[in-house]
Structures are given as structure tokens and as C-alpha cells.
Amino acid sequence: MKRIIGMVLAALALCLCLVIPAAAAADARSAGLKCGADGSFKIIQVTDTQDFLLSCALTQDFLYDLAKTEKPDLFVLTGDNATSGGDKYFPKFIAKPLVKAGVENLMRAFDRIYKDFGIPMTMVYGNHDNECGQALVSRAEQFAMYAAHKCFAGYYIPEADEGTQDQEGQHYGTHNLIVRNSAGTADAFNLWMFDSGSYNPEGGYSWVQTPQIKWFKETNEALGKLPSLAFQHIIVKEIEGQLTAEKKLPAGVKGELRESPCPGKGNDGQYDALCDGGVMALFVGHDHVNTYEFELPGTDLVNSPCTGFGSYGDIDLRGARVITLNQNKPNAYESKIVTFQAFYPQDTLHSARLGMYQSMSTAATLLDWLSFKPLLWLLGLFNRA
């Protein structure tokens, strides 16, 4: 039965995949990001959707509804955006279109958000995006797929990633985005996006490496060390020194620690560079059930829970992180997590739909379109379900 389902999904993927044009050139000032009239700039961090072909119907609804409610200025995806399981479960000729279908399915949600609300997005890779490998869909090829969408604000900087190396090759897509003040007359903030790679050939996860750190230092100096935030998938190794005991946070630290952090195996000095560069906080994903916010003398370390249903996660934590900057308080930020459970009404219908995705993942979308979607539409609840 599983084999038949796999063949059906592969056939659907082949039908959905399109030829993707090359990425358009861009730079940090071309995204047109700026603070609102009240001086605020709001970011929604989405992480670990791990989209697989048709697995994110509920996630797409959530992101759209969250955009409508929170009115952010930018979405940031912090890795493990799409996965096919590599070629572990499928031959390469099937796994490759599955990866492409996963990316395109996810981006359709952001296309709709951009069309209706004008909110752009950017992203970095995680270890599962990258494990697709050069033989399937390379990082460069995936990046071109993202960049083909009008909603995408990211861009490729060769000098940022060239010279990096891990099990899947060179890191790709490290970049920064500048946010202007509300009047558009000066730079207010800088947003740093790092590709933290996938796996170390000698075991363990990869990390942000020397060429990326060198690019960060030089660019940060050239821009006058603007107040800034950083985003990536894998946490820095310094997190290990902040924990007093496994699955127990130190007193005063907000959030949850439900699994031991999995930092990169190596350390080329990224965290020290972020601290010296005046970066207020580093936001990561990767550890699906951790939501801690370490407020540190240098750069805060903040882990956000998984947003999607393509992999493990706790039902009460799945959601997205909302981060707010304000030009009137340039050296501070606010942060909160919005979960599916807190966002949607906890009635029988919504609870049943959420529970179905929690337990069934990919197959849930097919049942969703045959059951919950029509029912919610008839009840006039489709736009918020």
C-alpha cells in the first residue's frame, strides 16, 4: 500500500514541476524594506516546515491568516523548508521532482500572501534542504526556484559563501537585507541571513564558516554596524555553555527546552563576531520543540519551534515567531510565538483538523480537501481554517 501511495505522489510531483528560470540579480537595498509610519518593522520567522509535495495545506492557511492578522513586513524561513527524504526512500529520478514540488508548493503560499498583502519573504537553508545533494536538486538550483518568485527578497552573494564546504558542498544564499526608516531617508536596521550548511563529513551538523564570517565583518563595518538581527538554521556551539542541565532552562530564561540543542560540530568564531558586530539576537530553528530565549550580554540566542507538519513536533508548540523592531528603540526587539492552538478557535472542528495533521502528515492534506475544507467553506470559516 505504501508503495502505491509513493507512486501516486511521485506522479503528482512530476505533473506539478515546472522549468524554473534563473535567479534575477538583486542587492540589499532592492527589496524596498522600510519601517511603518509608527516606526515599527515586523518579521515572522517560519522554520522547519519540511514540506513534502502536498503536506502543508494547513500550514499555508496558517501563514495566510497570520499575515492577515499580524500584518508583518517580512517573512523569514529559517531552513528545512522542503525535503523529499533525499534518495533514501525514492530513486533519484523520483526524488528530484519531489523536492521541486515541495519548494513550489510552499512558495505558492507566499505568492498568495504577496499578491494580497504585499509582504515579501526570504529564506536560508537547513540540513534537510541541503541533503538533497548535488545529484538531486543543488542549493544553487533550489535558490533559483525561490528567486523566480516576485515575493522573494533574497539574493546570492558569491563572496559570502565561496570557500565554505561541508558534506553537500558549498554553502549558498548567505545575504543581508537593509531596512530603511519610515521616511525612507536612512538605514534603520540590518537583517543577516546565514546558510549554516548541512552535515560535517566527519559527523555532526555543519556550521557558519570563516568566509561567511569574514563577509559579515566587512559588510557590517561598511554599513556602520547598524542595529541588526541574524537568522540561520543551526544554533552556534556556544549554546552548550548556557545550559545547566539537559531539558532544564536556567532561571529567568523564557521558553521551553524539550530536546537537547544540536549545534554545529565546528566553531569558526561566528558568535563572537556577532557579539562584536552589535547583533542583538540570533534566531534559529532546527530543534523542533525548543522555544528558549537566552538574553545574553552580547547576542541573544533564540530557538523557534517547527511551523510545519512534515516532521516531529509537539502539538502545543507548532507555530511561528513574531519579531518586532522599532526605529524609536533601535537597540531592542520584541518577540512572541503564535501557535496553531492559540491562533485558531479550540472548537471541535478546528481541533479535529489540527489533530489530523499532527498524526497523519502528508496524507492529511488529501483528506483535508475531501472533508474539512468543504465543511469550513460551507460554514463561512474557510479563510481562517
N, C-alpha and C positions, 0 to 999 in steps of 0.2 A: 504493500500500500504506500509506504513512504517513497519507494522508487517511482511509483506512478505519479505521486504528488510532485516529486522533484522534476520529472519530465514535463509535467504541465507547467510548472513555474518557469522552467528553462525556456519553454516555447513562448510563454508570455513575455519573458525578458527579451528574446530575440525580436519579437514584434515591436517592443517599446523602444529599443535602442535606435538612435539616430546618429548620423555623422556629425561630429562636433567641430565647429570652426575653431581656428587658432585663437589664443587669448589676445585681447586688444591691449595696447600699451597704456599704462596709467602711471600716476605718481601720487605721492602722499597728499597733495593738495587738490587733486582732481575729483575727489569723492564729494566735495561740497558740504562736508560736515560742519555744523556750527551749533552753538548753544541756542536755546529758545529765548523768547522775549524775557522770560524771568531769570535767565542766566543758567538754566539747568541743561544738562545733557544726559540722557538716559540710555543705558545699554542693557540688553537682555542676553545673558550668557546661556547658550544651549549646548549641552555636551552629551556624548555617548548615546546618540540616537541609534547608532549601529543599524541603519536602515537596510533592509533586505527585500528588494523588489517591491512588495506590497505591504510591508509591515507597519507603516506609520500613518494610517488613516486617522486614528485618534490623536496622534502627535500633531499632525497637520492641523486638525481642528483646534487643538490647544494653542498652538503657536499663533494661529489667526486670531482666536478670541483674546489671547494675551496681548497681541499687538493692538487690537481694538480698545482694550481696557486700559492698558498701561501707557500706550502712546509713546513707545521708545523712539530714539533717534537712530539706533543701530542694533542689529543682531550680530552676535559673535558666536560662531560654532567652534568649540574647543576640542575637536578631534573625535575619532571613532564615529565619523559621520555616516559612513556606509561600509558594509562588509559583505562578502559572499562566503566567508569561511575559507577564503583563498581557494586553492585547488585540493583542499583536504577531503571535501565531500563530492566534488564535481570534477569532471575532466576540464582542462583549461579552456577548451572551445566553448564550454557551457558557463564556466565560472566568470570568464571575462565579460560577456554581456550581462550577467547578473550584477556585477559590480557597477557597470554603466547604468543599468536600470535603477539600481539603488540610489545613485547620485542624482539622476534625473527626477526620480520620484520625490526625493527630498527637496530638490530645488523648485519643484512646482509649487510647494507651499510658500516659498519665499517670493516666487514670481507673483503669486496672487496677493501677498502682503504688500509688495512693492507697487503693484498696479492699483490697489485700493487705498493704500495709506502713504505711499512714497517712502517707505522705510527700507534702506539698503542693508546688506549683510556682508560679512566677511568670515573667513574661516582659517583654521590651522589643521594640520593632520594629527591623527593619533596612531597608535601602533597597529590597529586593525585596518585603517585606511591603507597604511603603508605595506602591510603584509601581503597585499595583493601582488606586489612584486613586479619587476620589470617584465616578466613573462606574461603577466595578465594585463593590468592597466597601471602604467607607471605614474609616479607622482606628477610628473610634467603633464601627462595626458589627462589625468584627473583634474589638474589645476585649470587646464584649457576648457574643460567641461564647465567648471564653475564660472570661469571668466566669460564664457559665451552668454551668460545671463545678465540682463541690464541691472538687476538688483545687486550684483556683486561689486563690492568696492575694493577688493584686494588686488594685488599686483605682484609680479615676480621681480626680485632684486638679485641679480646674479652674484654680486659681491657679498651678499649676506650669507648665502648657503654654499658657494663653491669652496671646496676643500673639506667639507664635512663628509662623514662616512659612517654608515652602520650596516647591519645585515642586508638591508634592502637598497643600499646605495646612498646617493647624496640626499641630504635634507632639501626641502623645497617649499617655497612660499613664505619664508620669513619676510615680514614687511611692517611698516608703521603707517598709521593714519593720523593726520593732524585735525584737531577740532578748533575751529575759529570761535571767537567770542560772538555774542549775539548781534553785534553791529557789523560783524564781518571785517573788522579793521585790524585785528591782531590775532595771533595764535594763542589759544587758551590752554589746550591740553594735547598730549600725545598718547596714542594707543599703540602699544608694541605687540606684535603677533610673532611668536616663535614656533617654528617646527621643531618639536622635541624628539622627532625621529620615531623609530620603532623598536628594534632589538639590537643588543650588542652581540657581535659574533661569538663572544666568549661566554654568553649567558647574561640574563637580566635585560632590563629595558635600556633604551638609549637615553640621550640627554642633549641639551643645547651645548654646542661645541665652540671651540675657540674662534673660527671665522665669524660665526654669528655674534659672539660677544664682542669681537673687535669692531664689527659693523655697528653694533649697538652703541658702543662707547663713542665712536667717531661721529655718528649721526646725532647722538644725544648732545654732544658738545657743540656741534654745528648749529643745532636748534636752540641752544641756550638752556638746556636742561629744563624743559617745560614740565609742569606738573603732569604726571603720567601714571598709567596703569599698564600691566603686562598680562598677556594671555597665552597659555600653551596647554598641552595635554598632560604631560607627565610632570609631577612635582619634583622640585630640587631635592638633593640629598640632605640638605640642612634640616628638613622636616624631622629627620630621625632624632635630632638632638632636642626637639621641642616636646617630645612625648615622655611622660613619666612612667607610663605602663601601657601595655597593649590594650586597645579598646577603652581607654580611660583618658579623657582630656584633663589638662591641668585646670585648677580652679580659676574661674573667671573667663575661660575660653568658651565662646558661643558655638553652638552647633553639635553635631553628632560625630562620633568616631566608632563606626560599626565594623570596620575592617582595618587591618594594618596597612599603612600607606606603602605604596610601591614606587619609590623614586627611581630615577635612572641610576645605573650602576656606576657611572663615572661622574667626575666633577671637574669642569674646566674653569670654575670661578664665576658662573653666571650670577648666583645670588649676591655675592659680594659686589659685582658690577652693578646690579640693580639697586642695591643699597647706596653705593657711592653715587649712582646716577640720579638719585632722588625719586625713584619709582615708588609710588605709595603702596601698591599691592600687586601680587602675582596671583591670578585666578587660573585654576586648573580643573580638570575633570579626572578621568581615568579610574579612580577608586569610586565605584558607583554609589556606595552607601555612606560616604563621608561628606559632612557639611560644615566642617570646622572653619573658624575664622580666627587665626592667630594674629593678634595685634602685636607687632614687634617693633623695637626701636628703629629698625631700618625699613625693610619692605615686608608688609603683612603677607602671610601665606593663607590662601583661601581655597578650599576644595568645594566644588559644587556637585550635586547628585546627578545621576543619569536622568536625561529627559525622555528618552525613547523606551521602547519595549522590545528591542532586538536582543537584549541580553539580561543578565541578572540585575536585580534591584529590589528595594523594599517599597511596597505599595504606598506607604505613608510619606516617603521621601521623593518619589519621582516628580520632577518638575523643572523649573528654570530659575536662574538667579537674576534679579533685577538690581542693577548698579546705577547710582545717580551721582553725577558730578555737578558742581555749580561754580561758575566763574567768580561768584562773590565770596566763595570759600574754596580757593583753588587748591589748598593742601589737605583737603578732606574728601571723603566719599561716603555714601550710604549704601547699604546692601541688605537685601532680603531675598528669601526663597519663596516662590509661589508654587505650591504643589497642585497636582491634579485634584486631589481630595479637597483641598481648601478652596480651590477655584470653582469647581463645579458643585451644584447642589447635591447634597447627600441623600437624594431620594432613591427609591428602588430602581428606577430606570438607569440613572447615571451610575449608581454603584454597581449594577449588574454589568454595564458596558465596560467600566474600568476593570472589574474583576475578570472579565473575559479576556481582555488584553494581557493582564498580568499573568494569566495561566496558559494562554494559547499562542501568543506572539503572532507569527506570520499568518497562520490560518484564521486568526480572529478577524482580519480585515475582510476576508471573503464572507464570513458570517455576518459581519457588521453591515455590509452593503445589502444583505438579504433580510436583515432583521431590524437592528436599532436605527439605522439611517432612515428608512421609510417611516418608521414609527415616530421618530423625533421630528421629521418633516411634517407629518400629519398633525402633530401636536404644536407645531409652530416653534419648536426648540432647535431646529437644525443648525442655526448659526452659532449656537452655544452648546454644541454637543459633539 
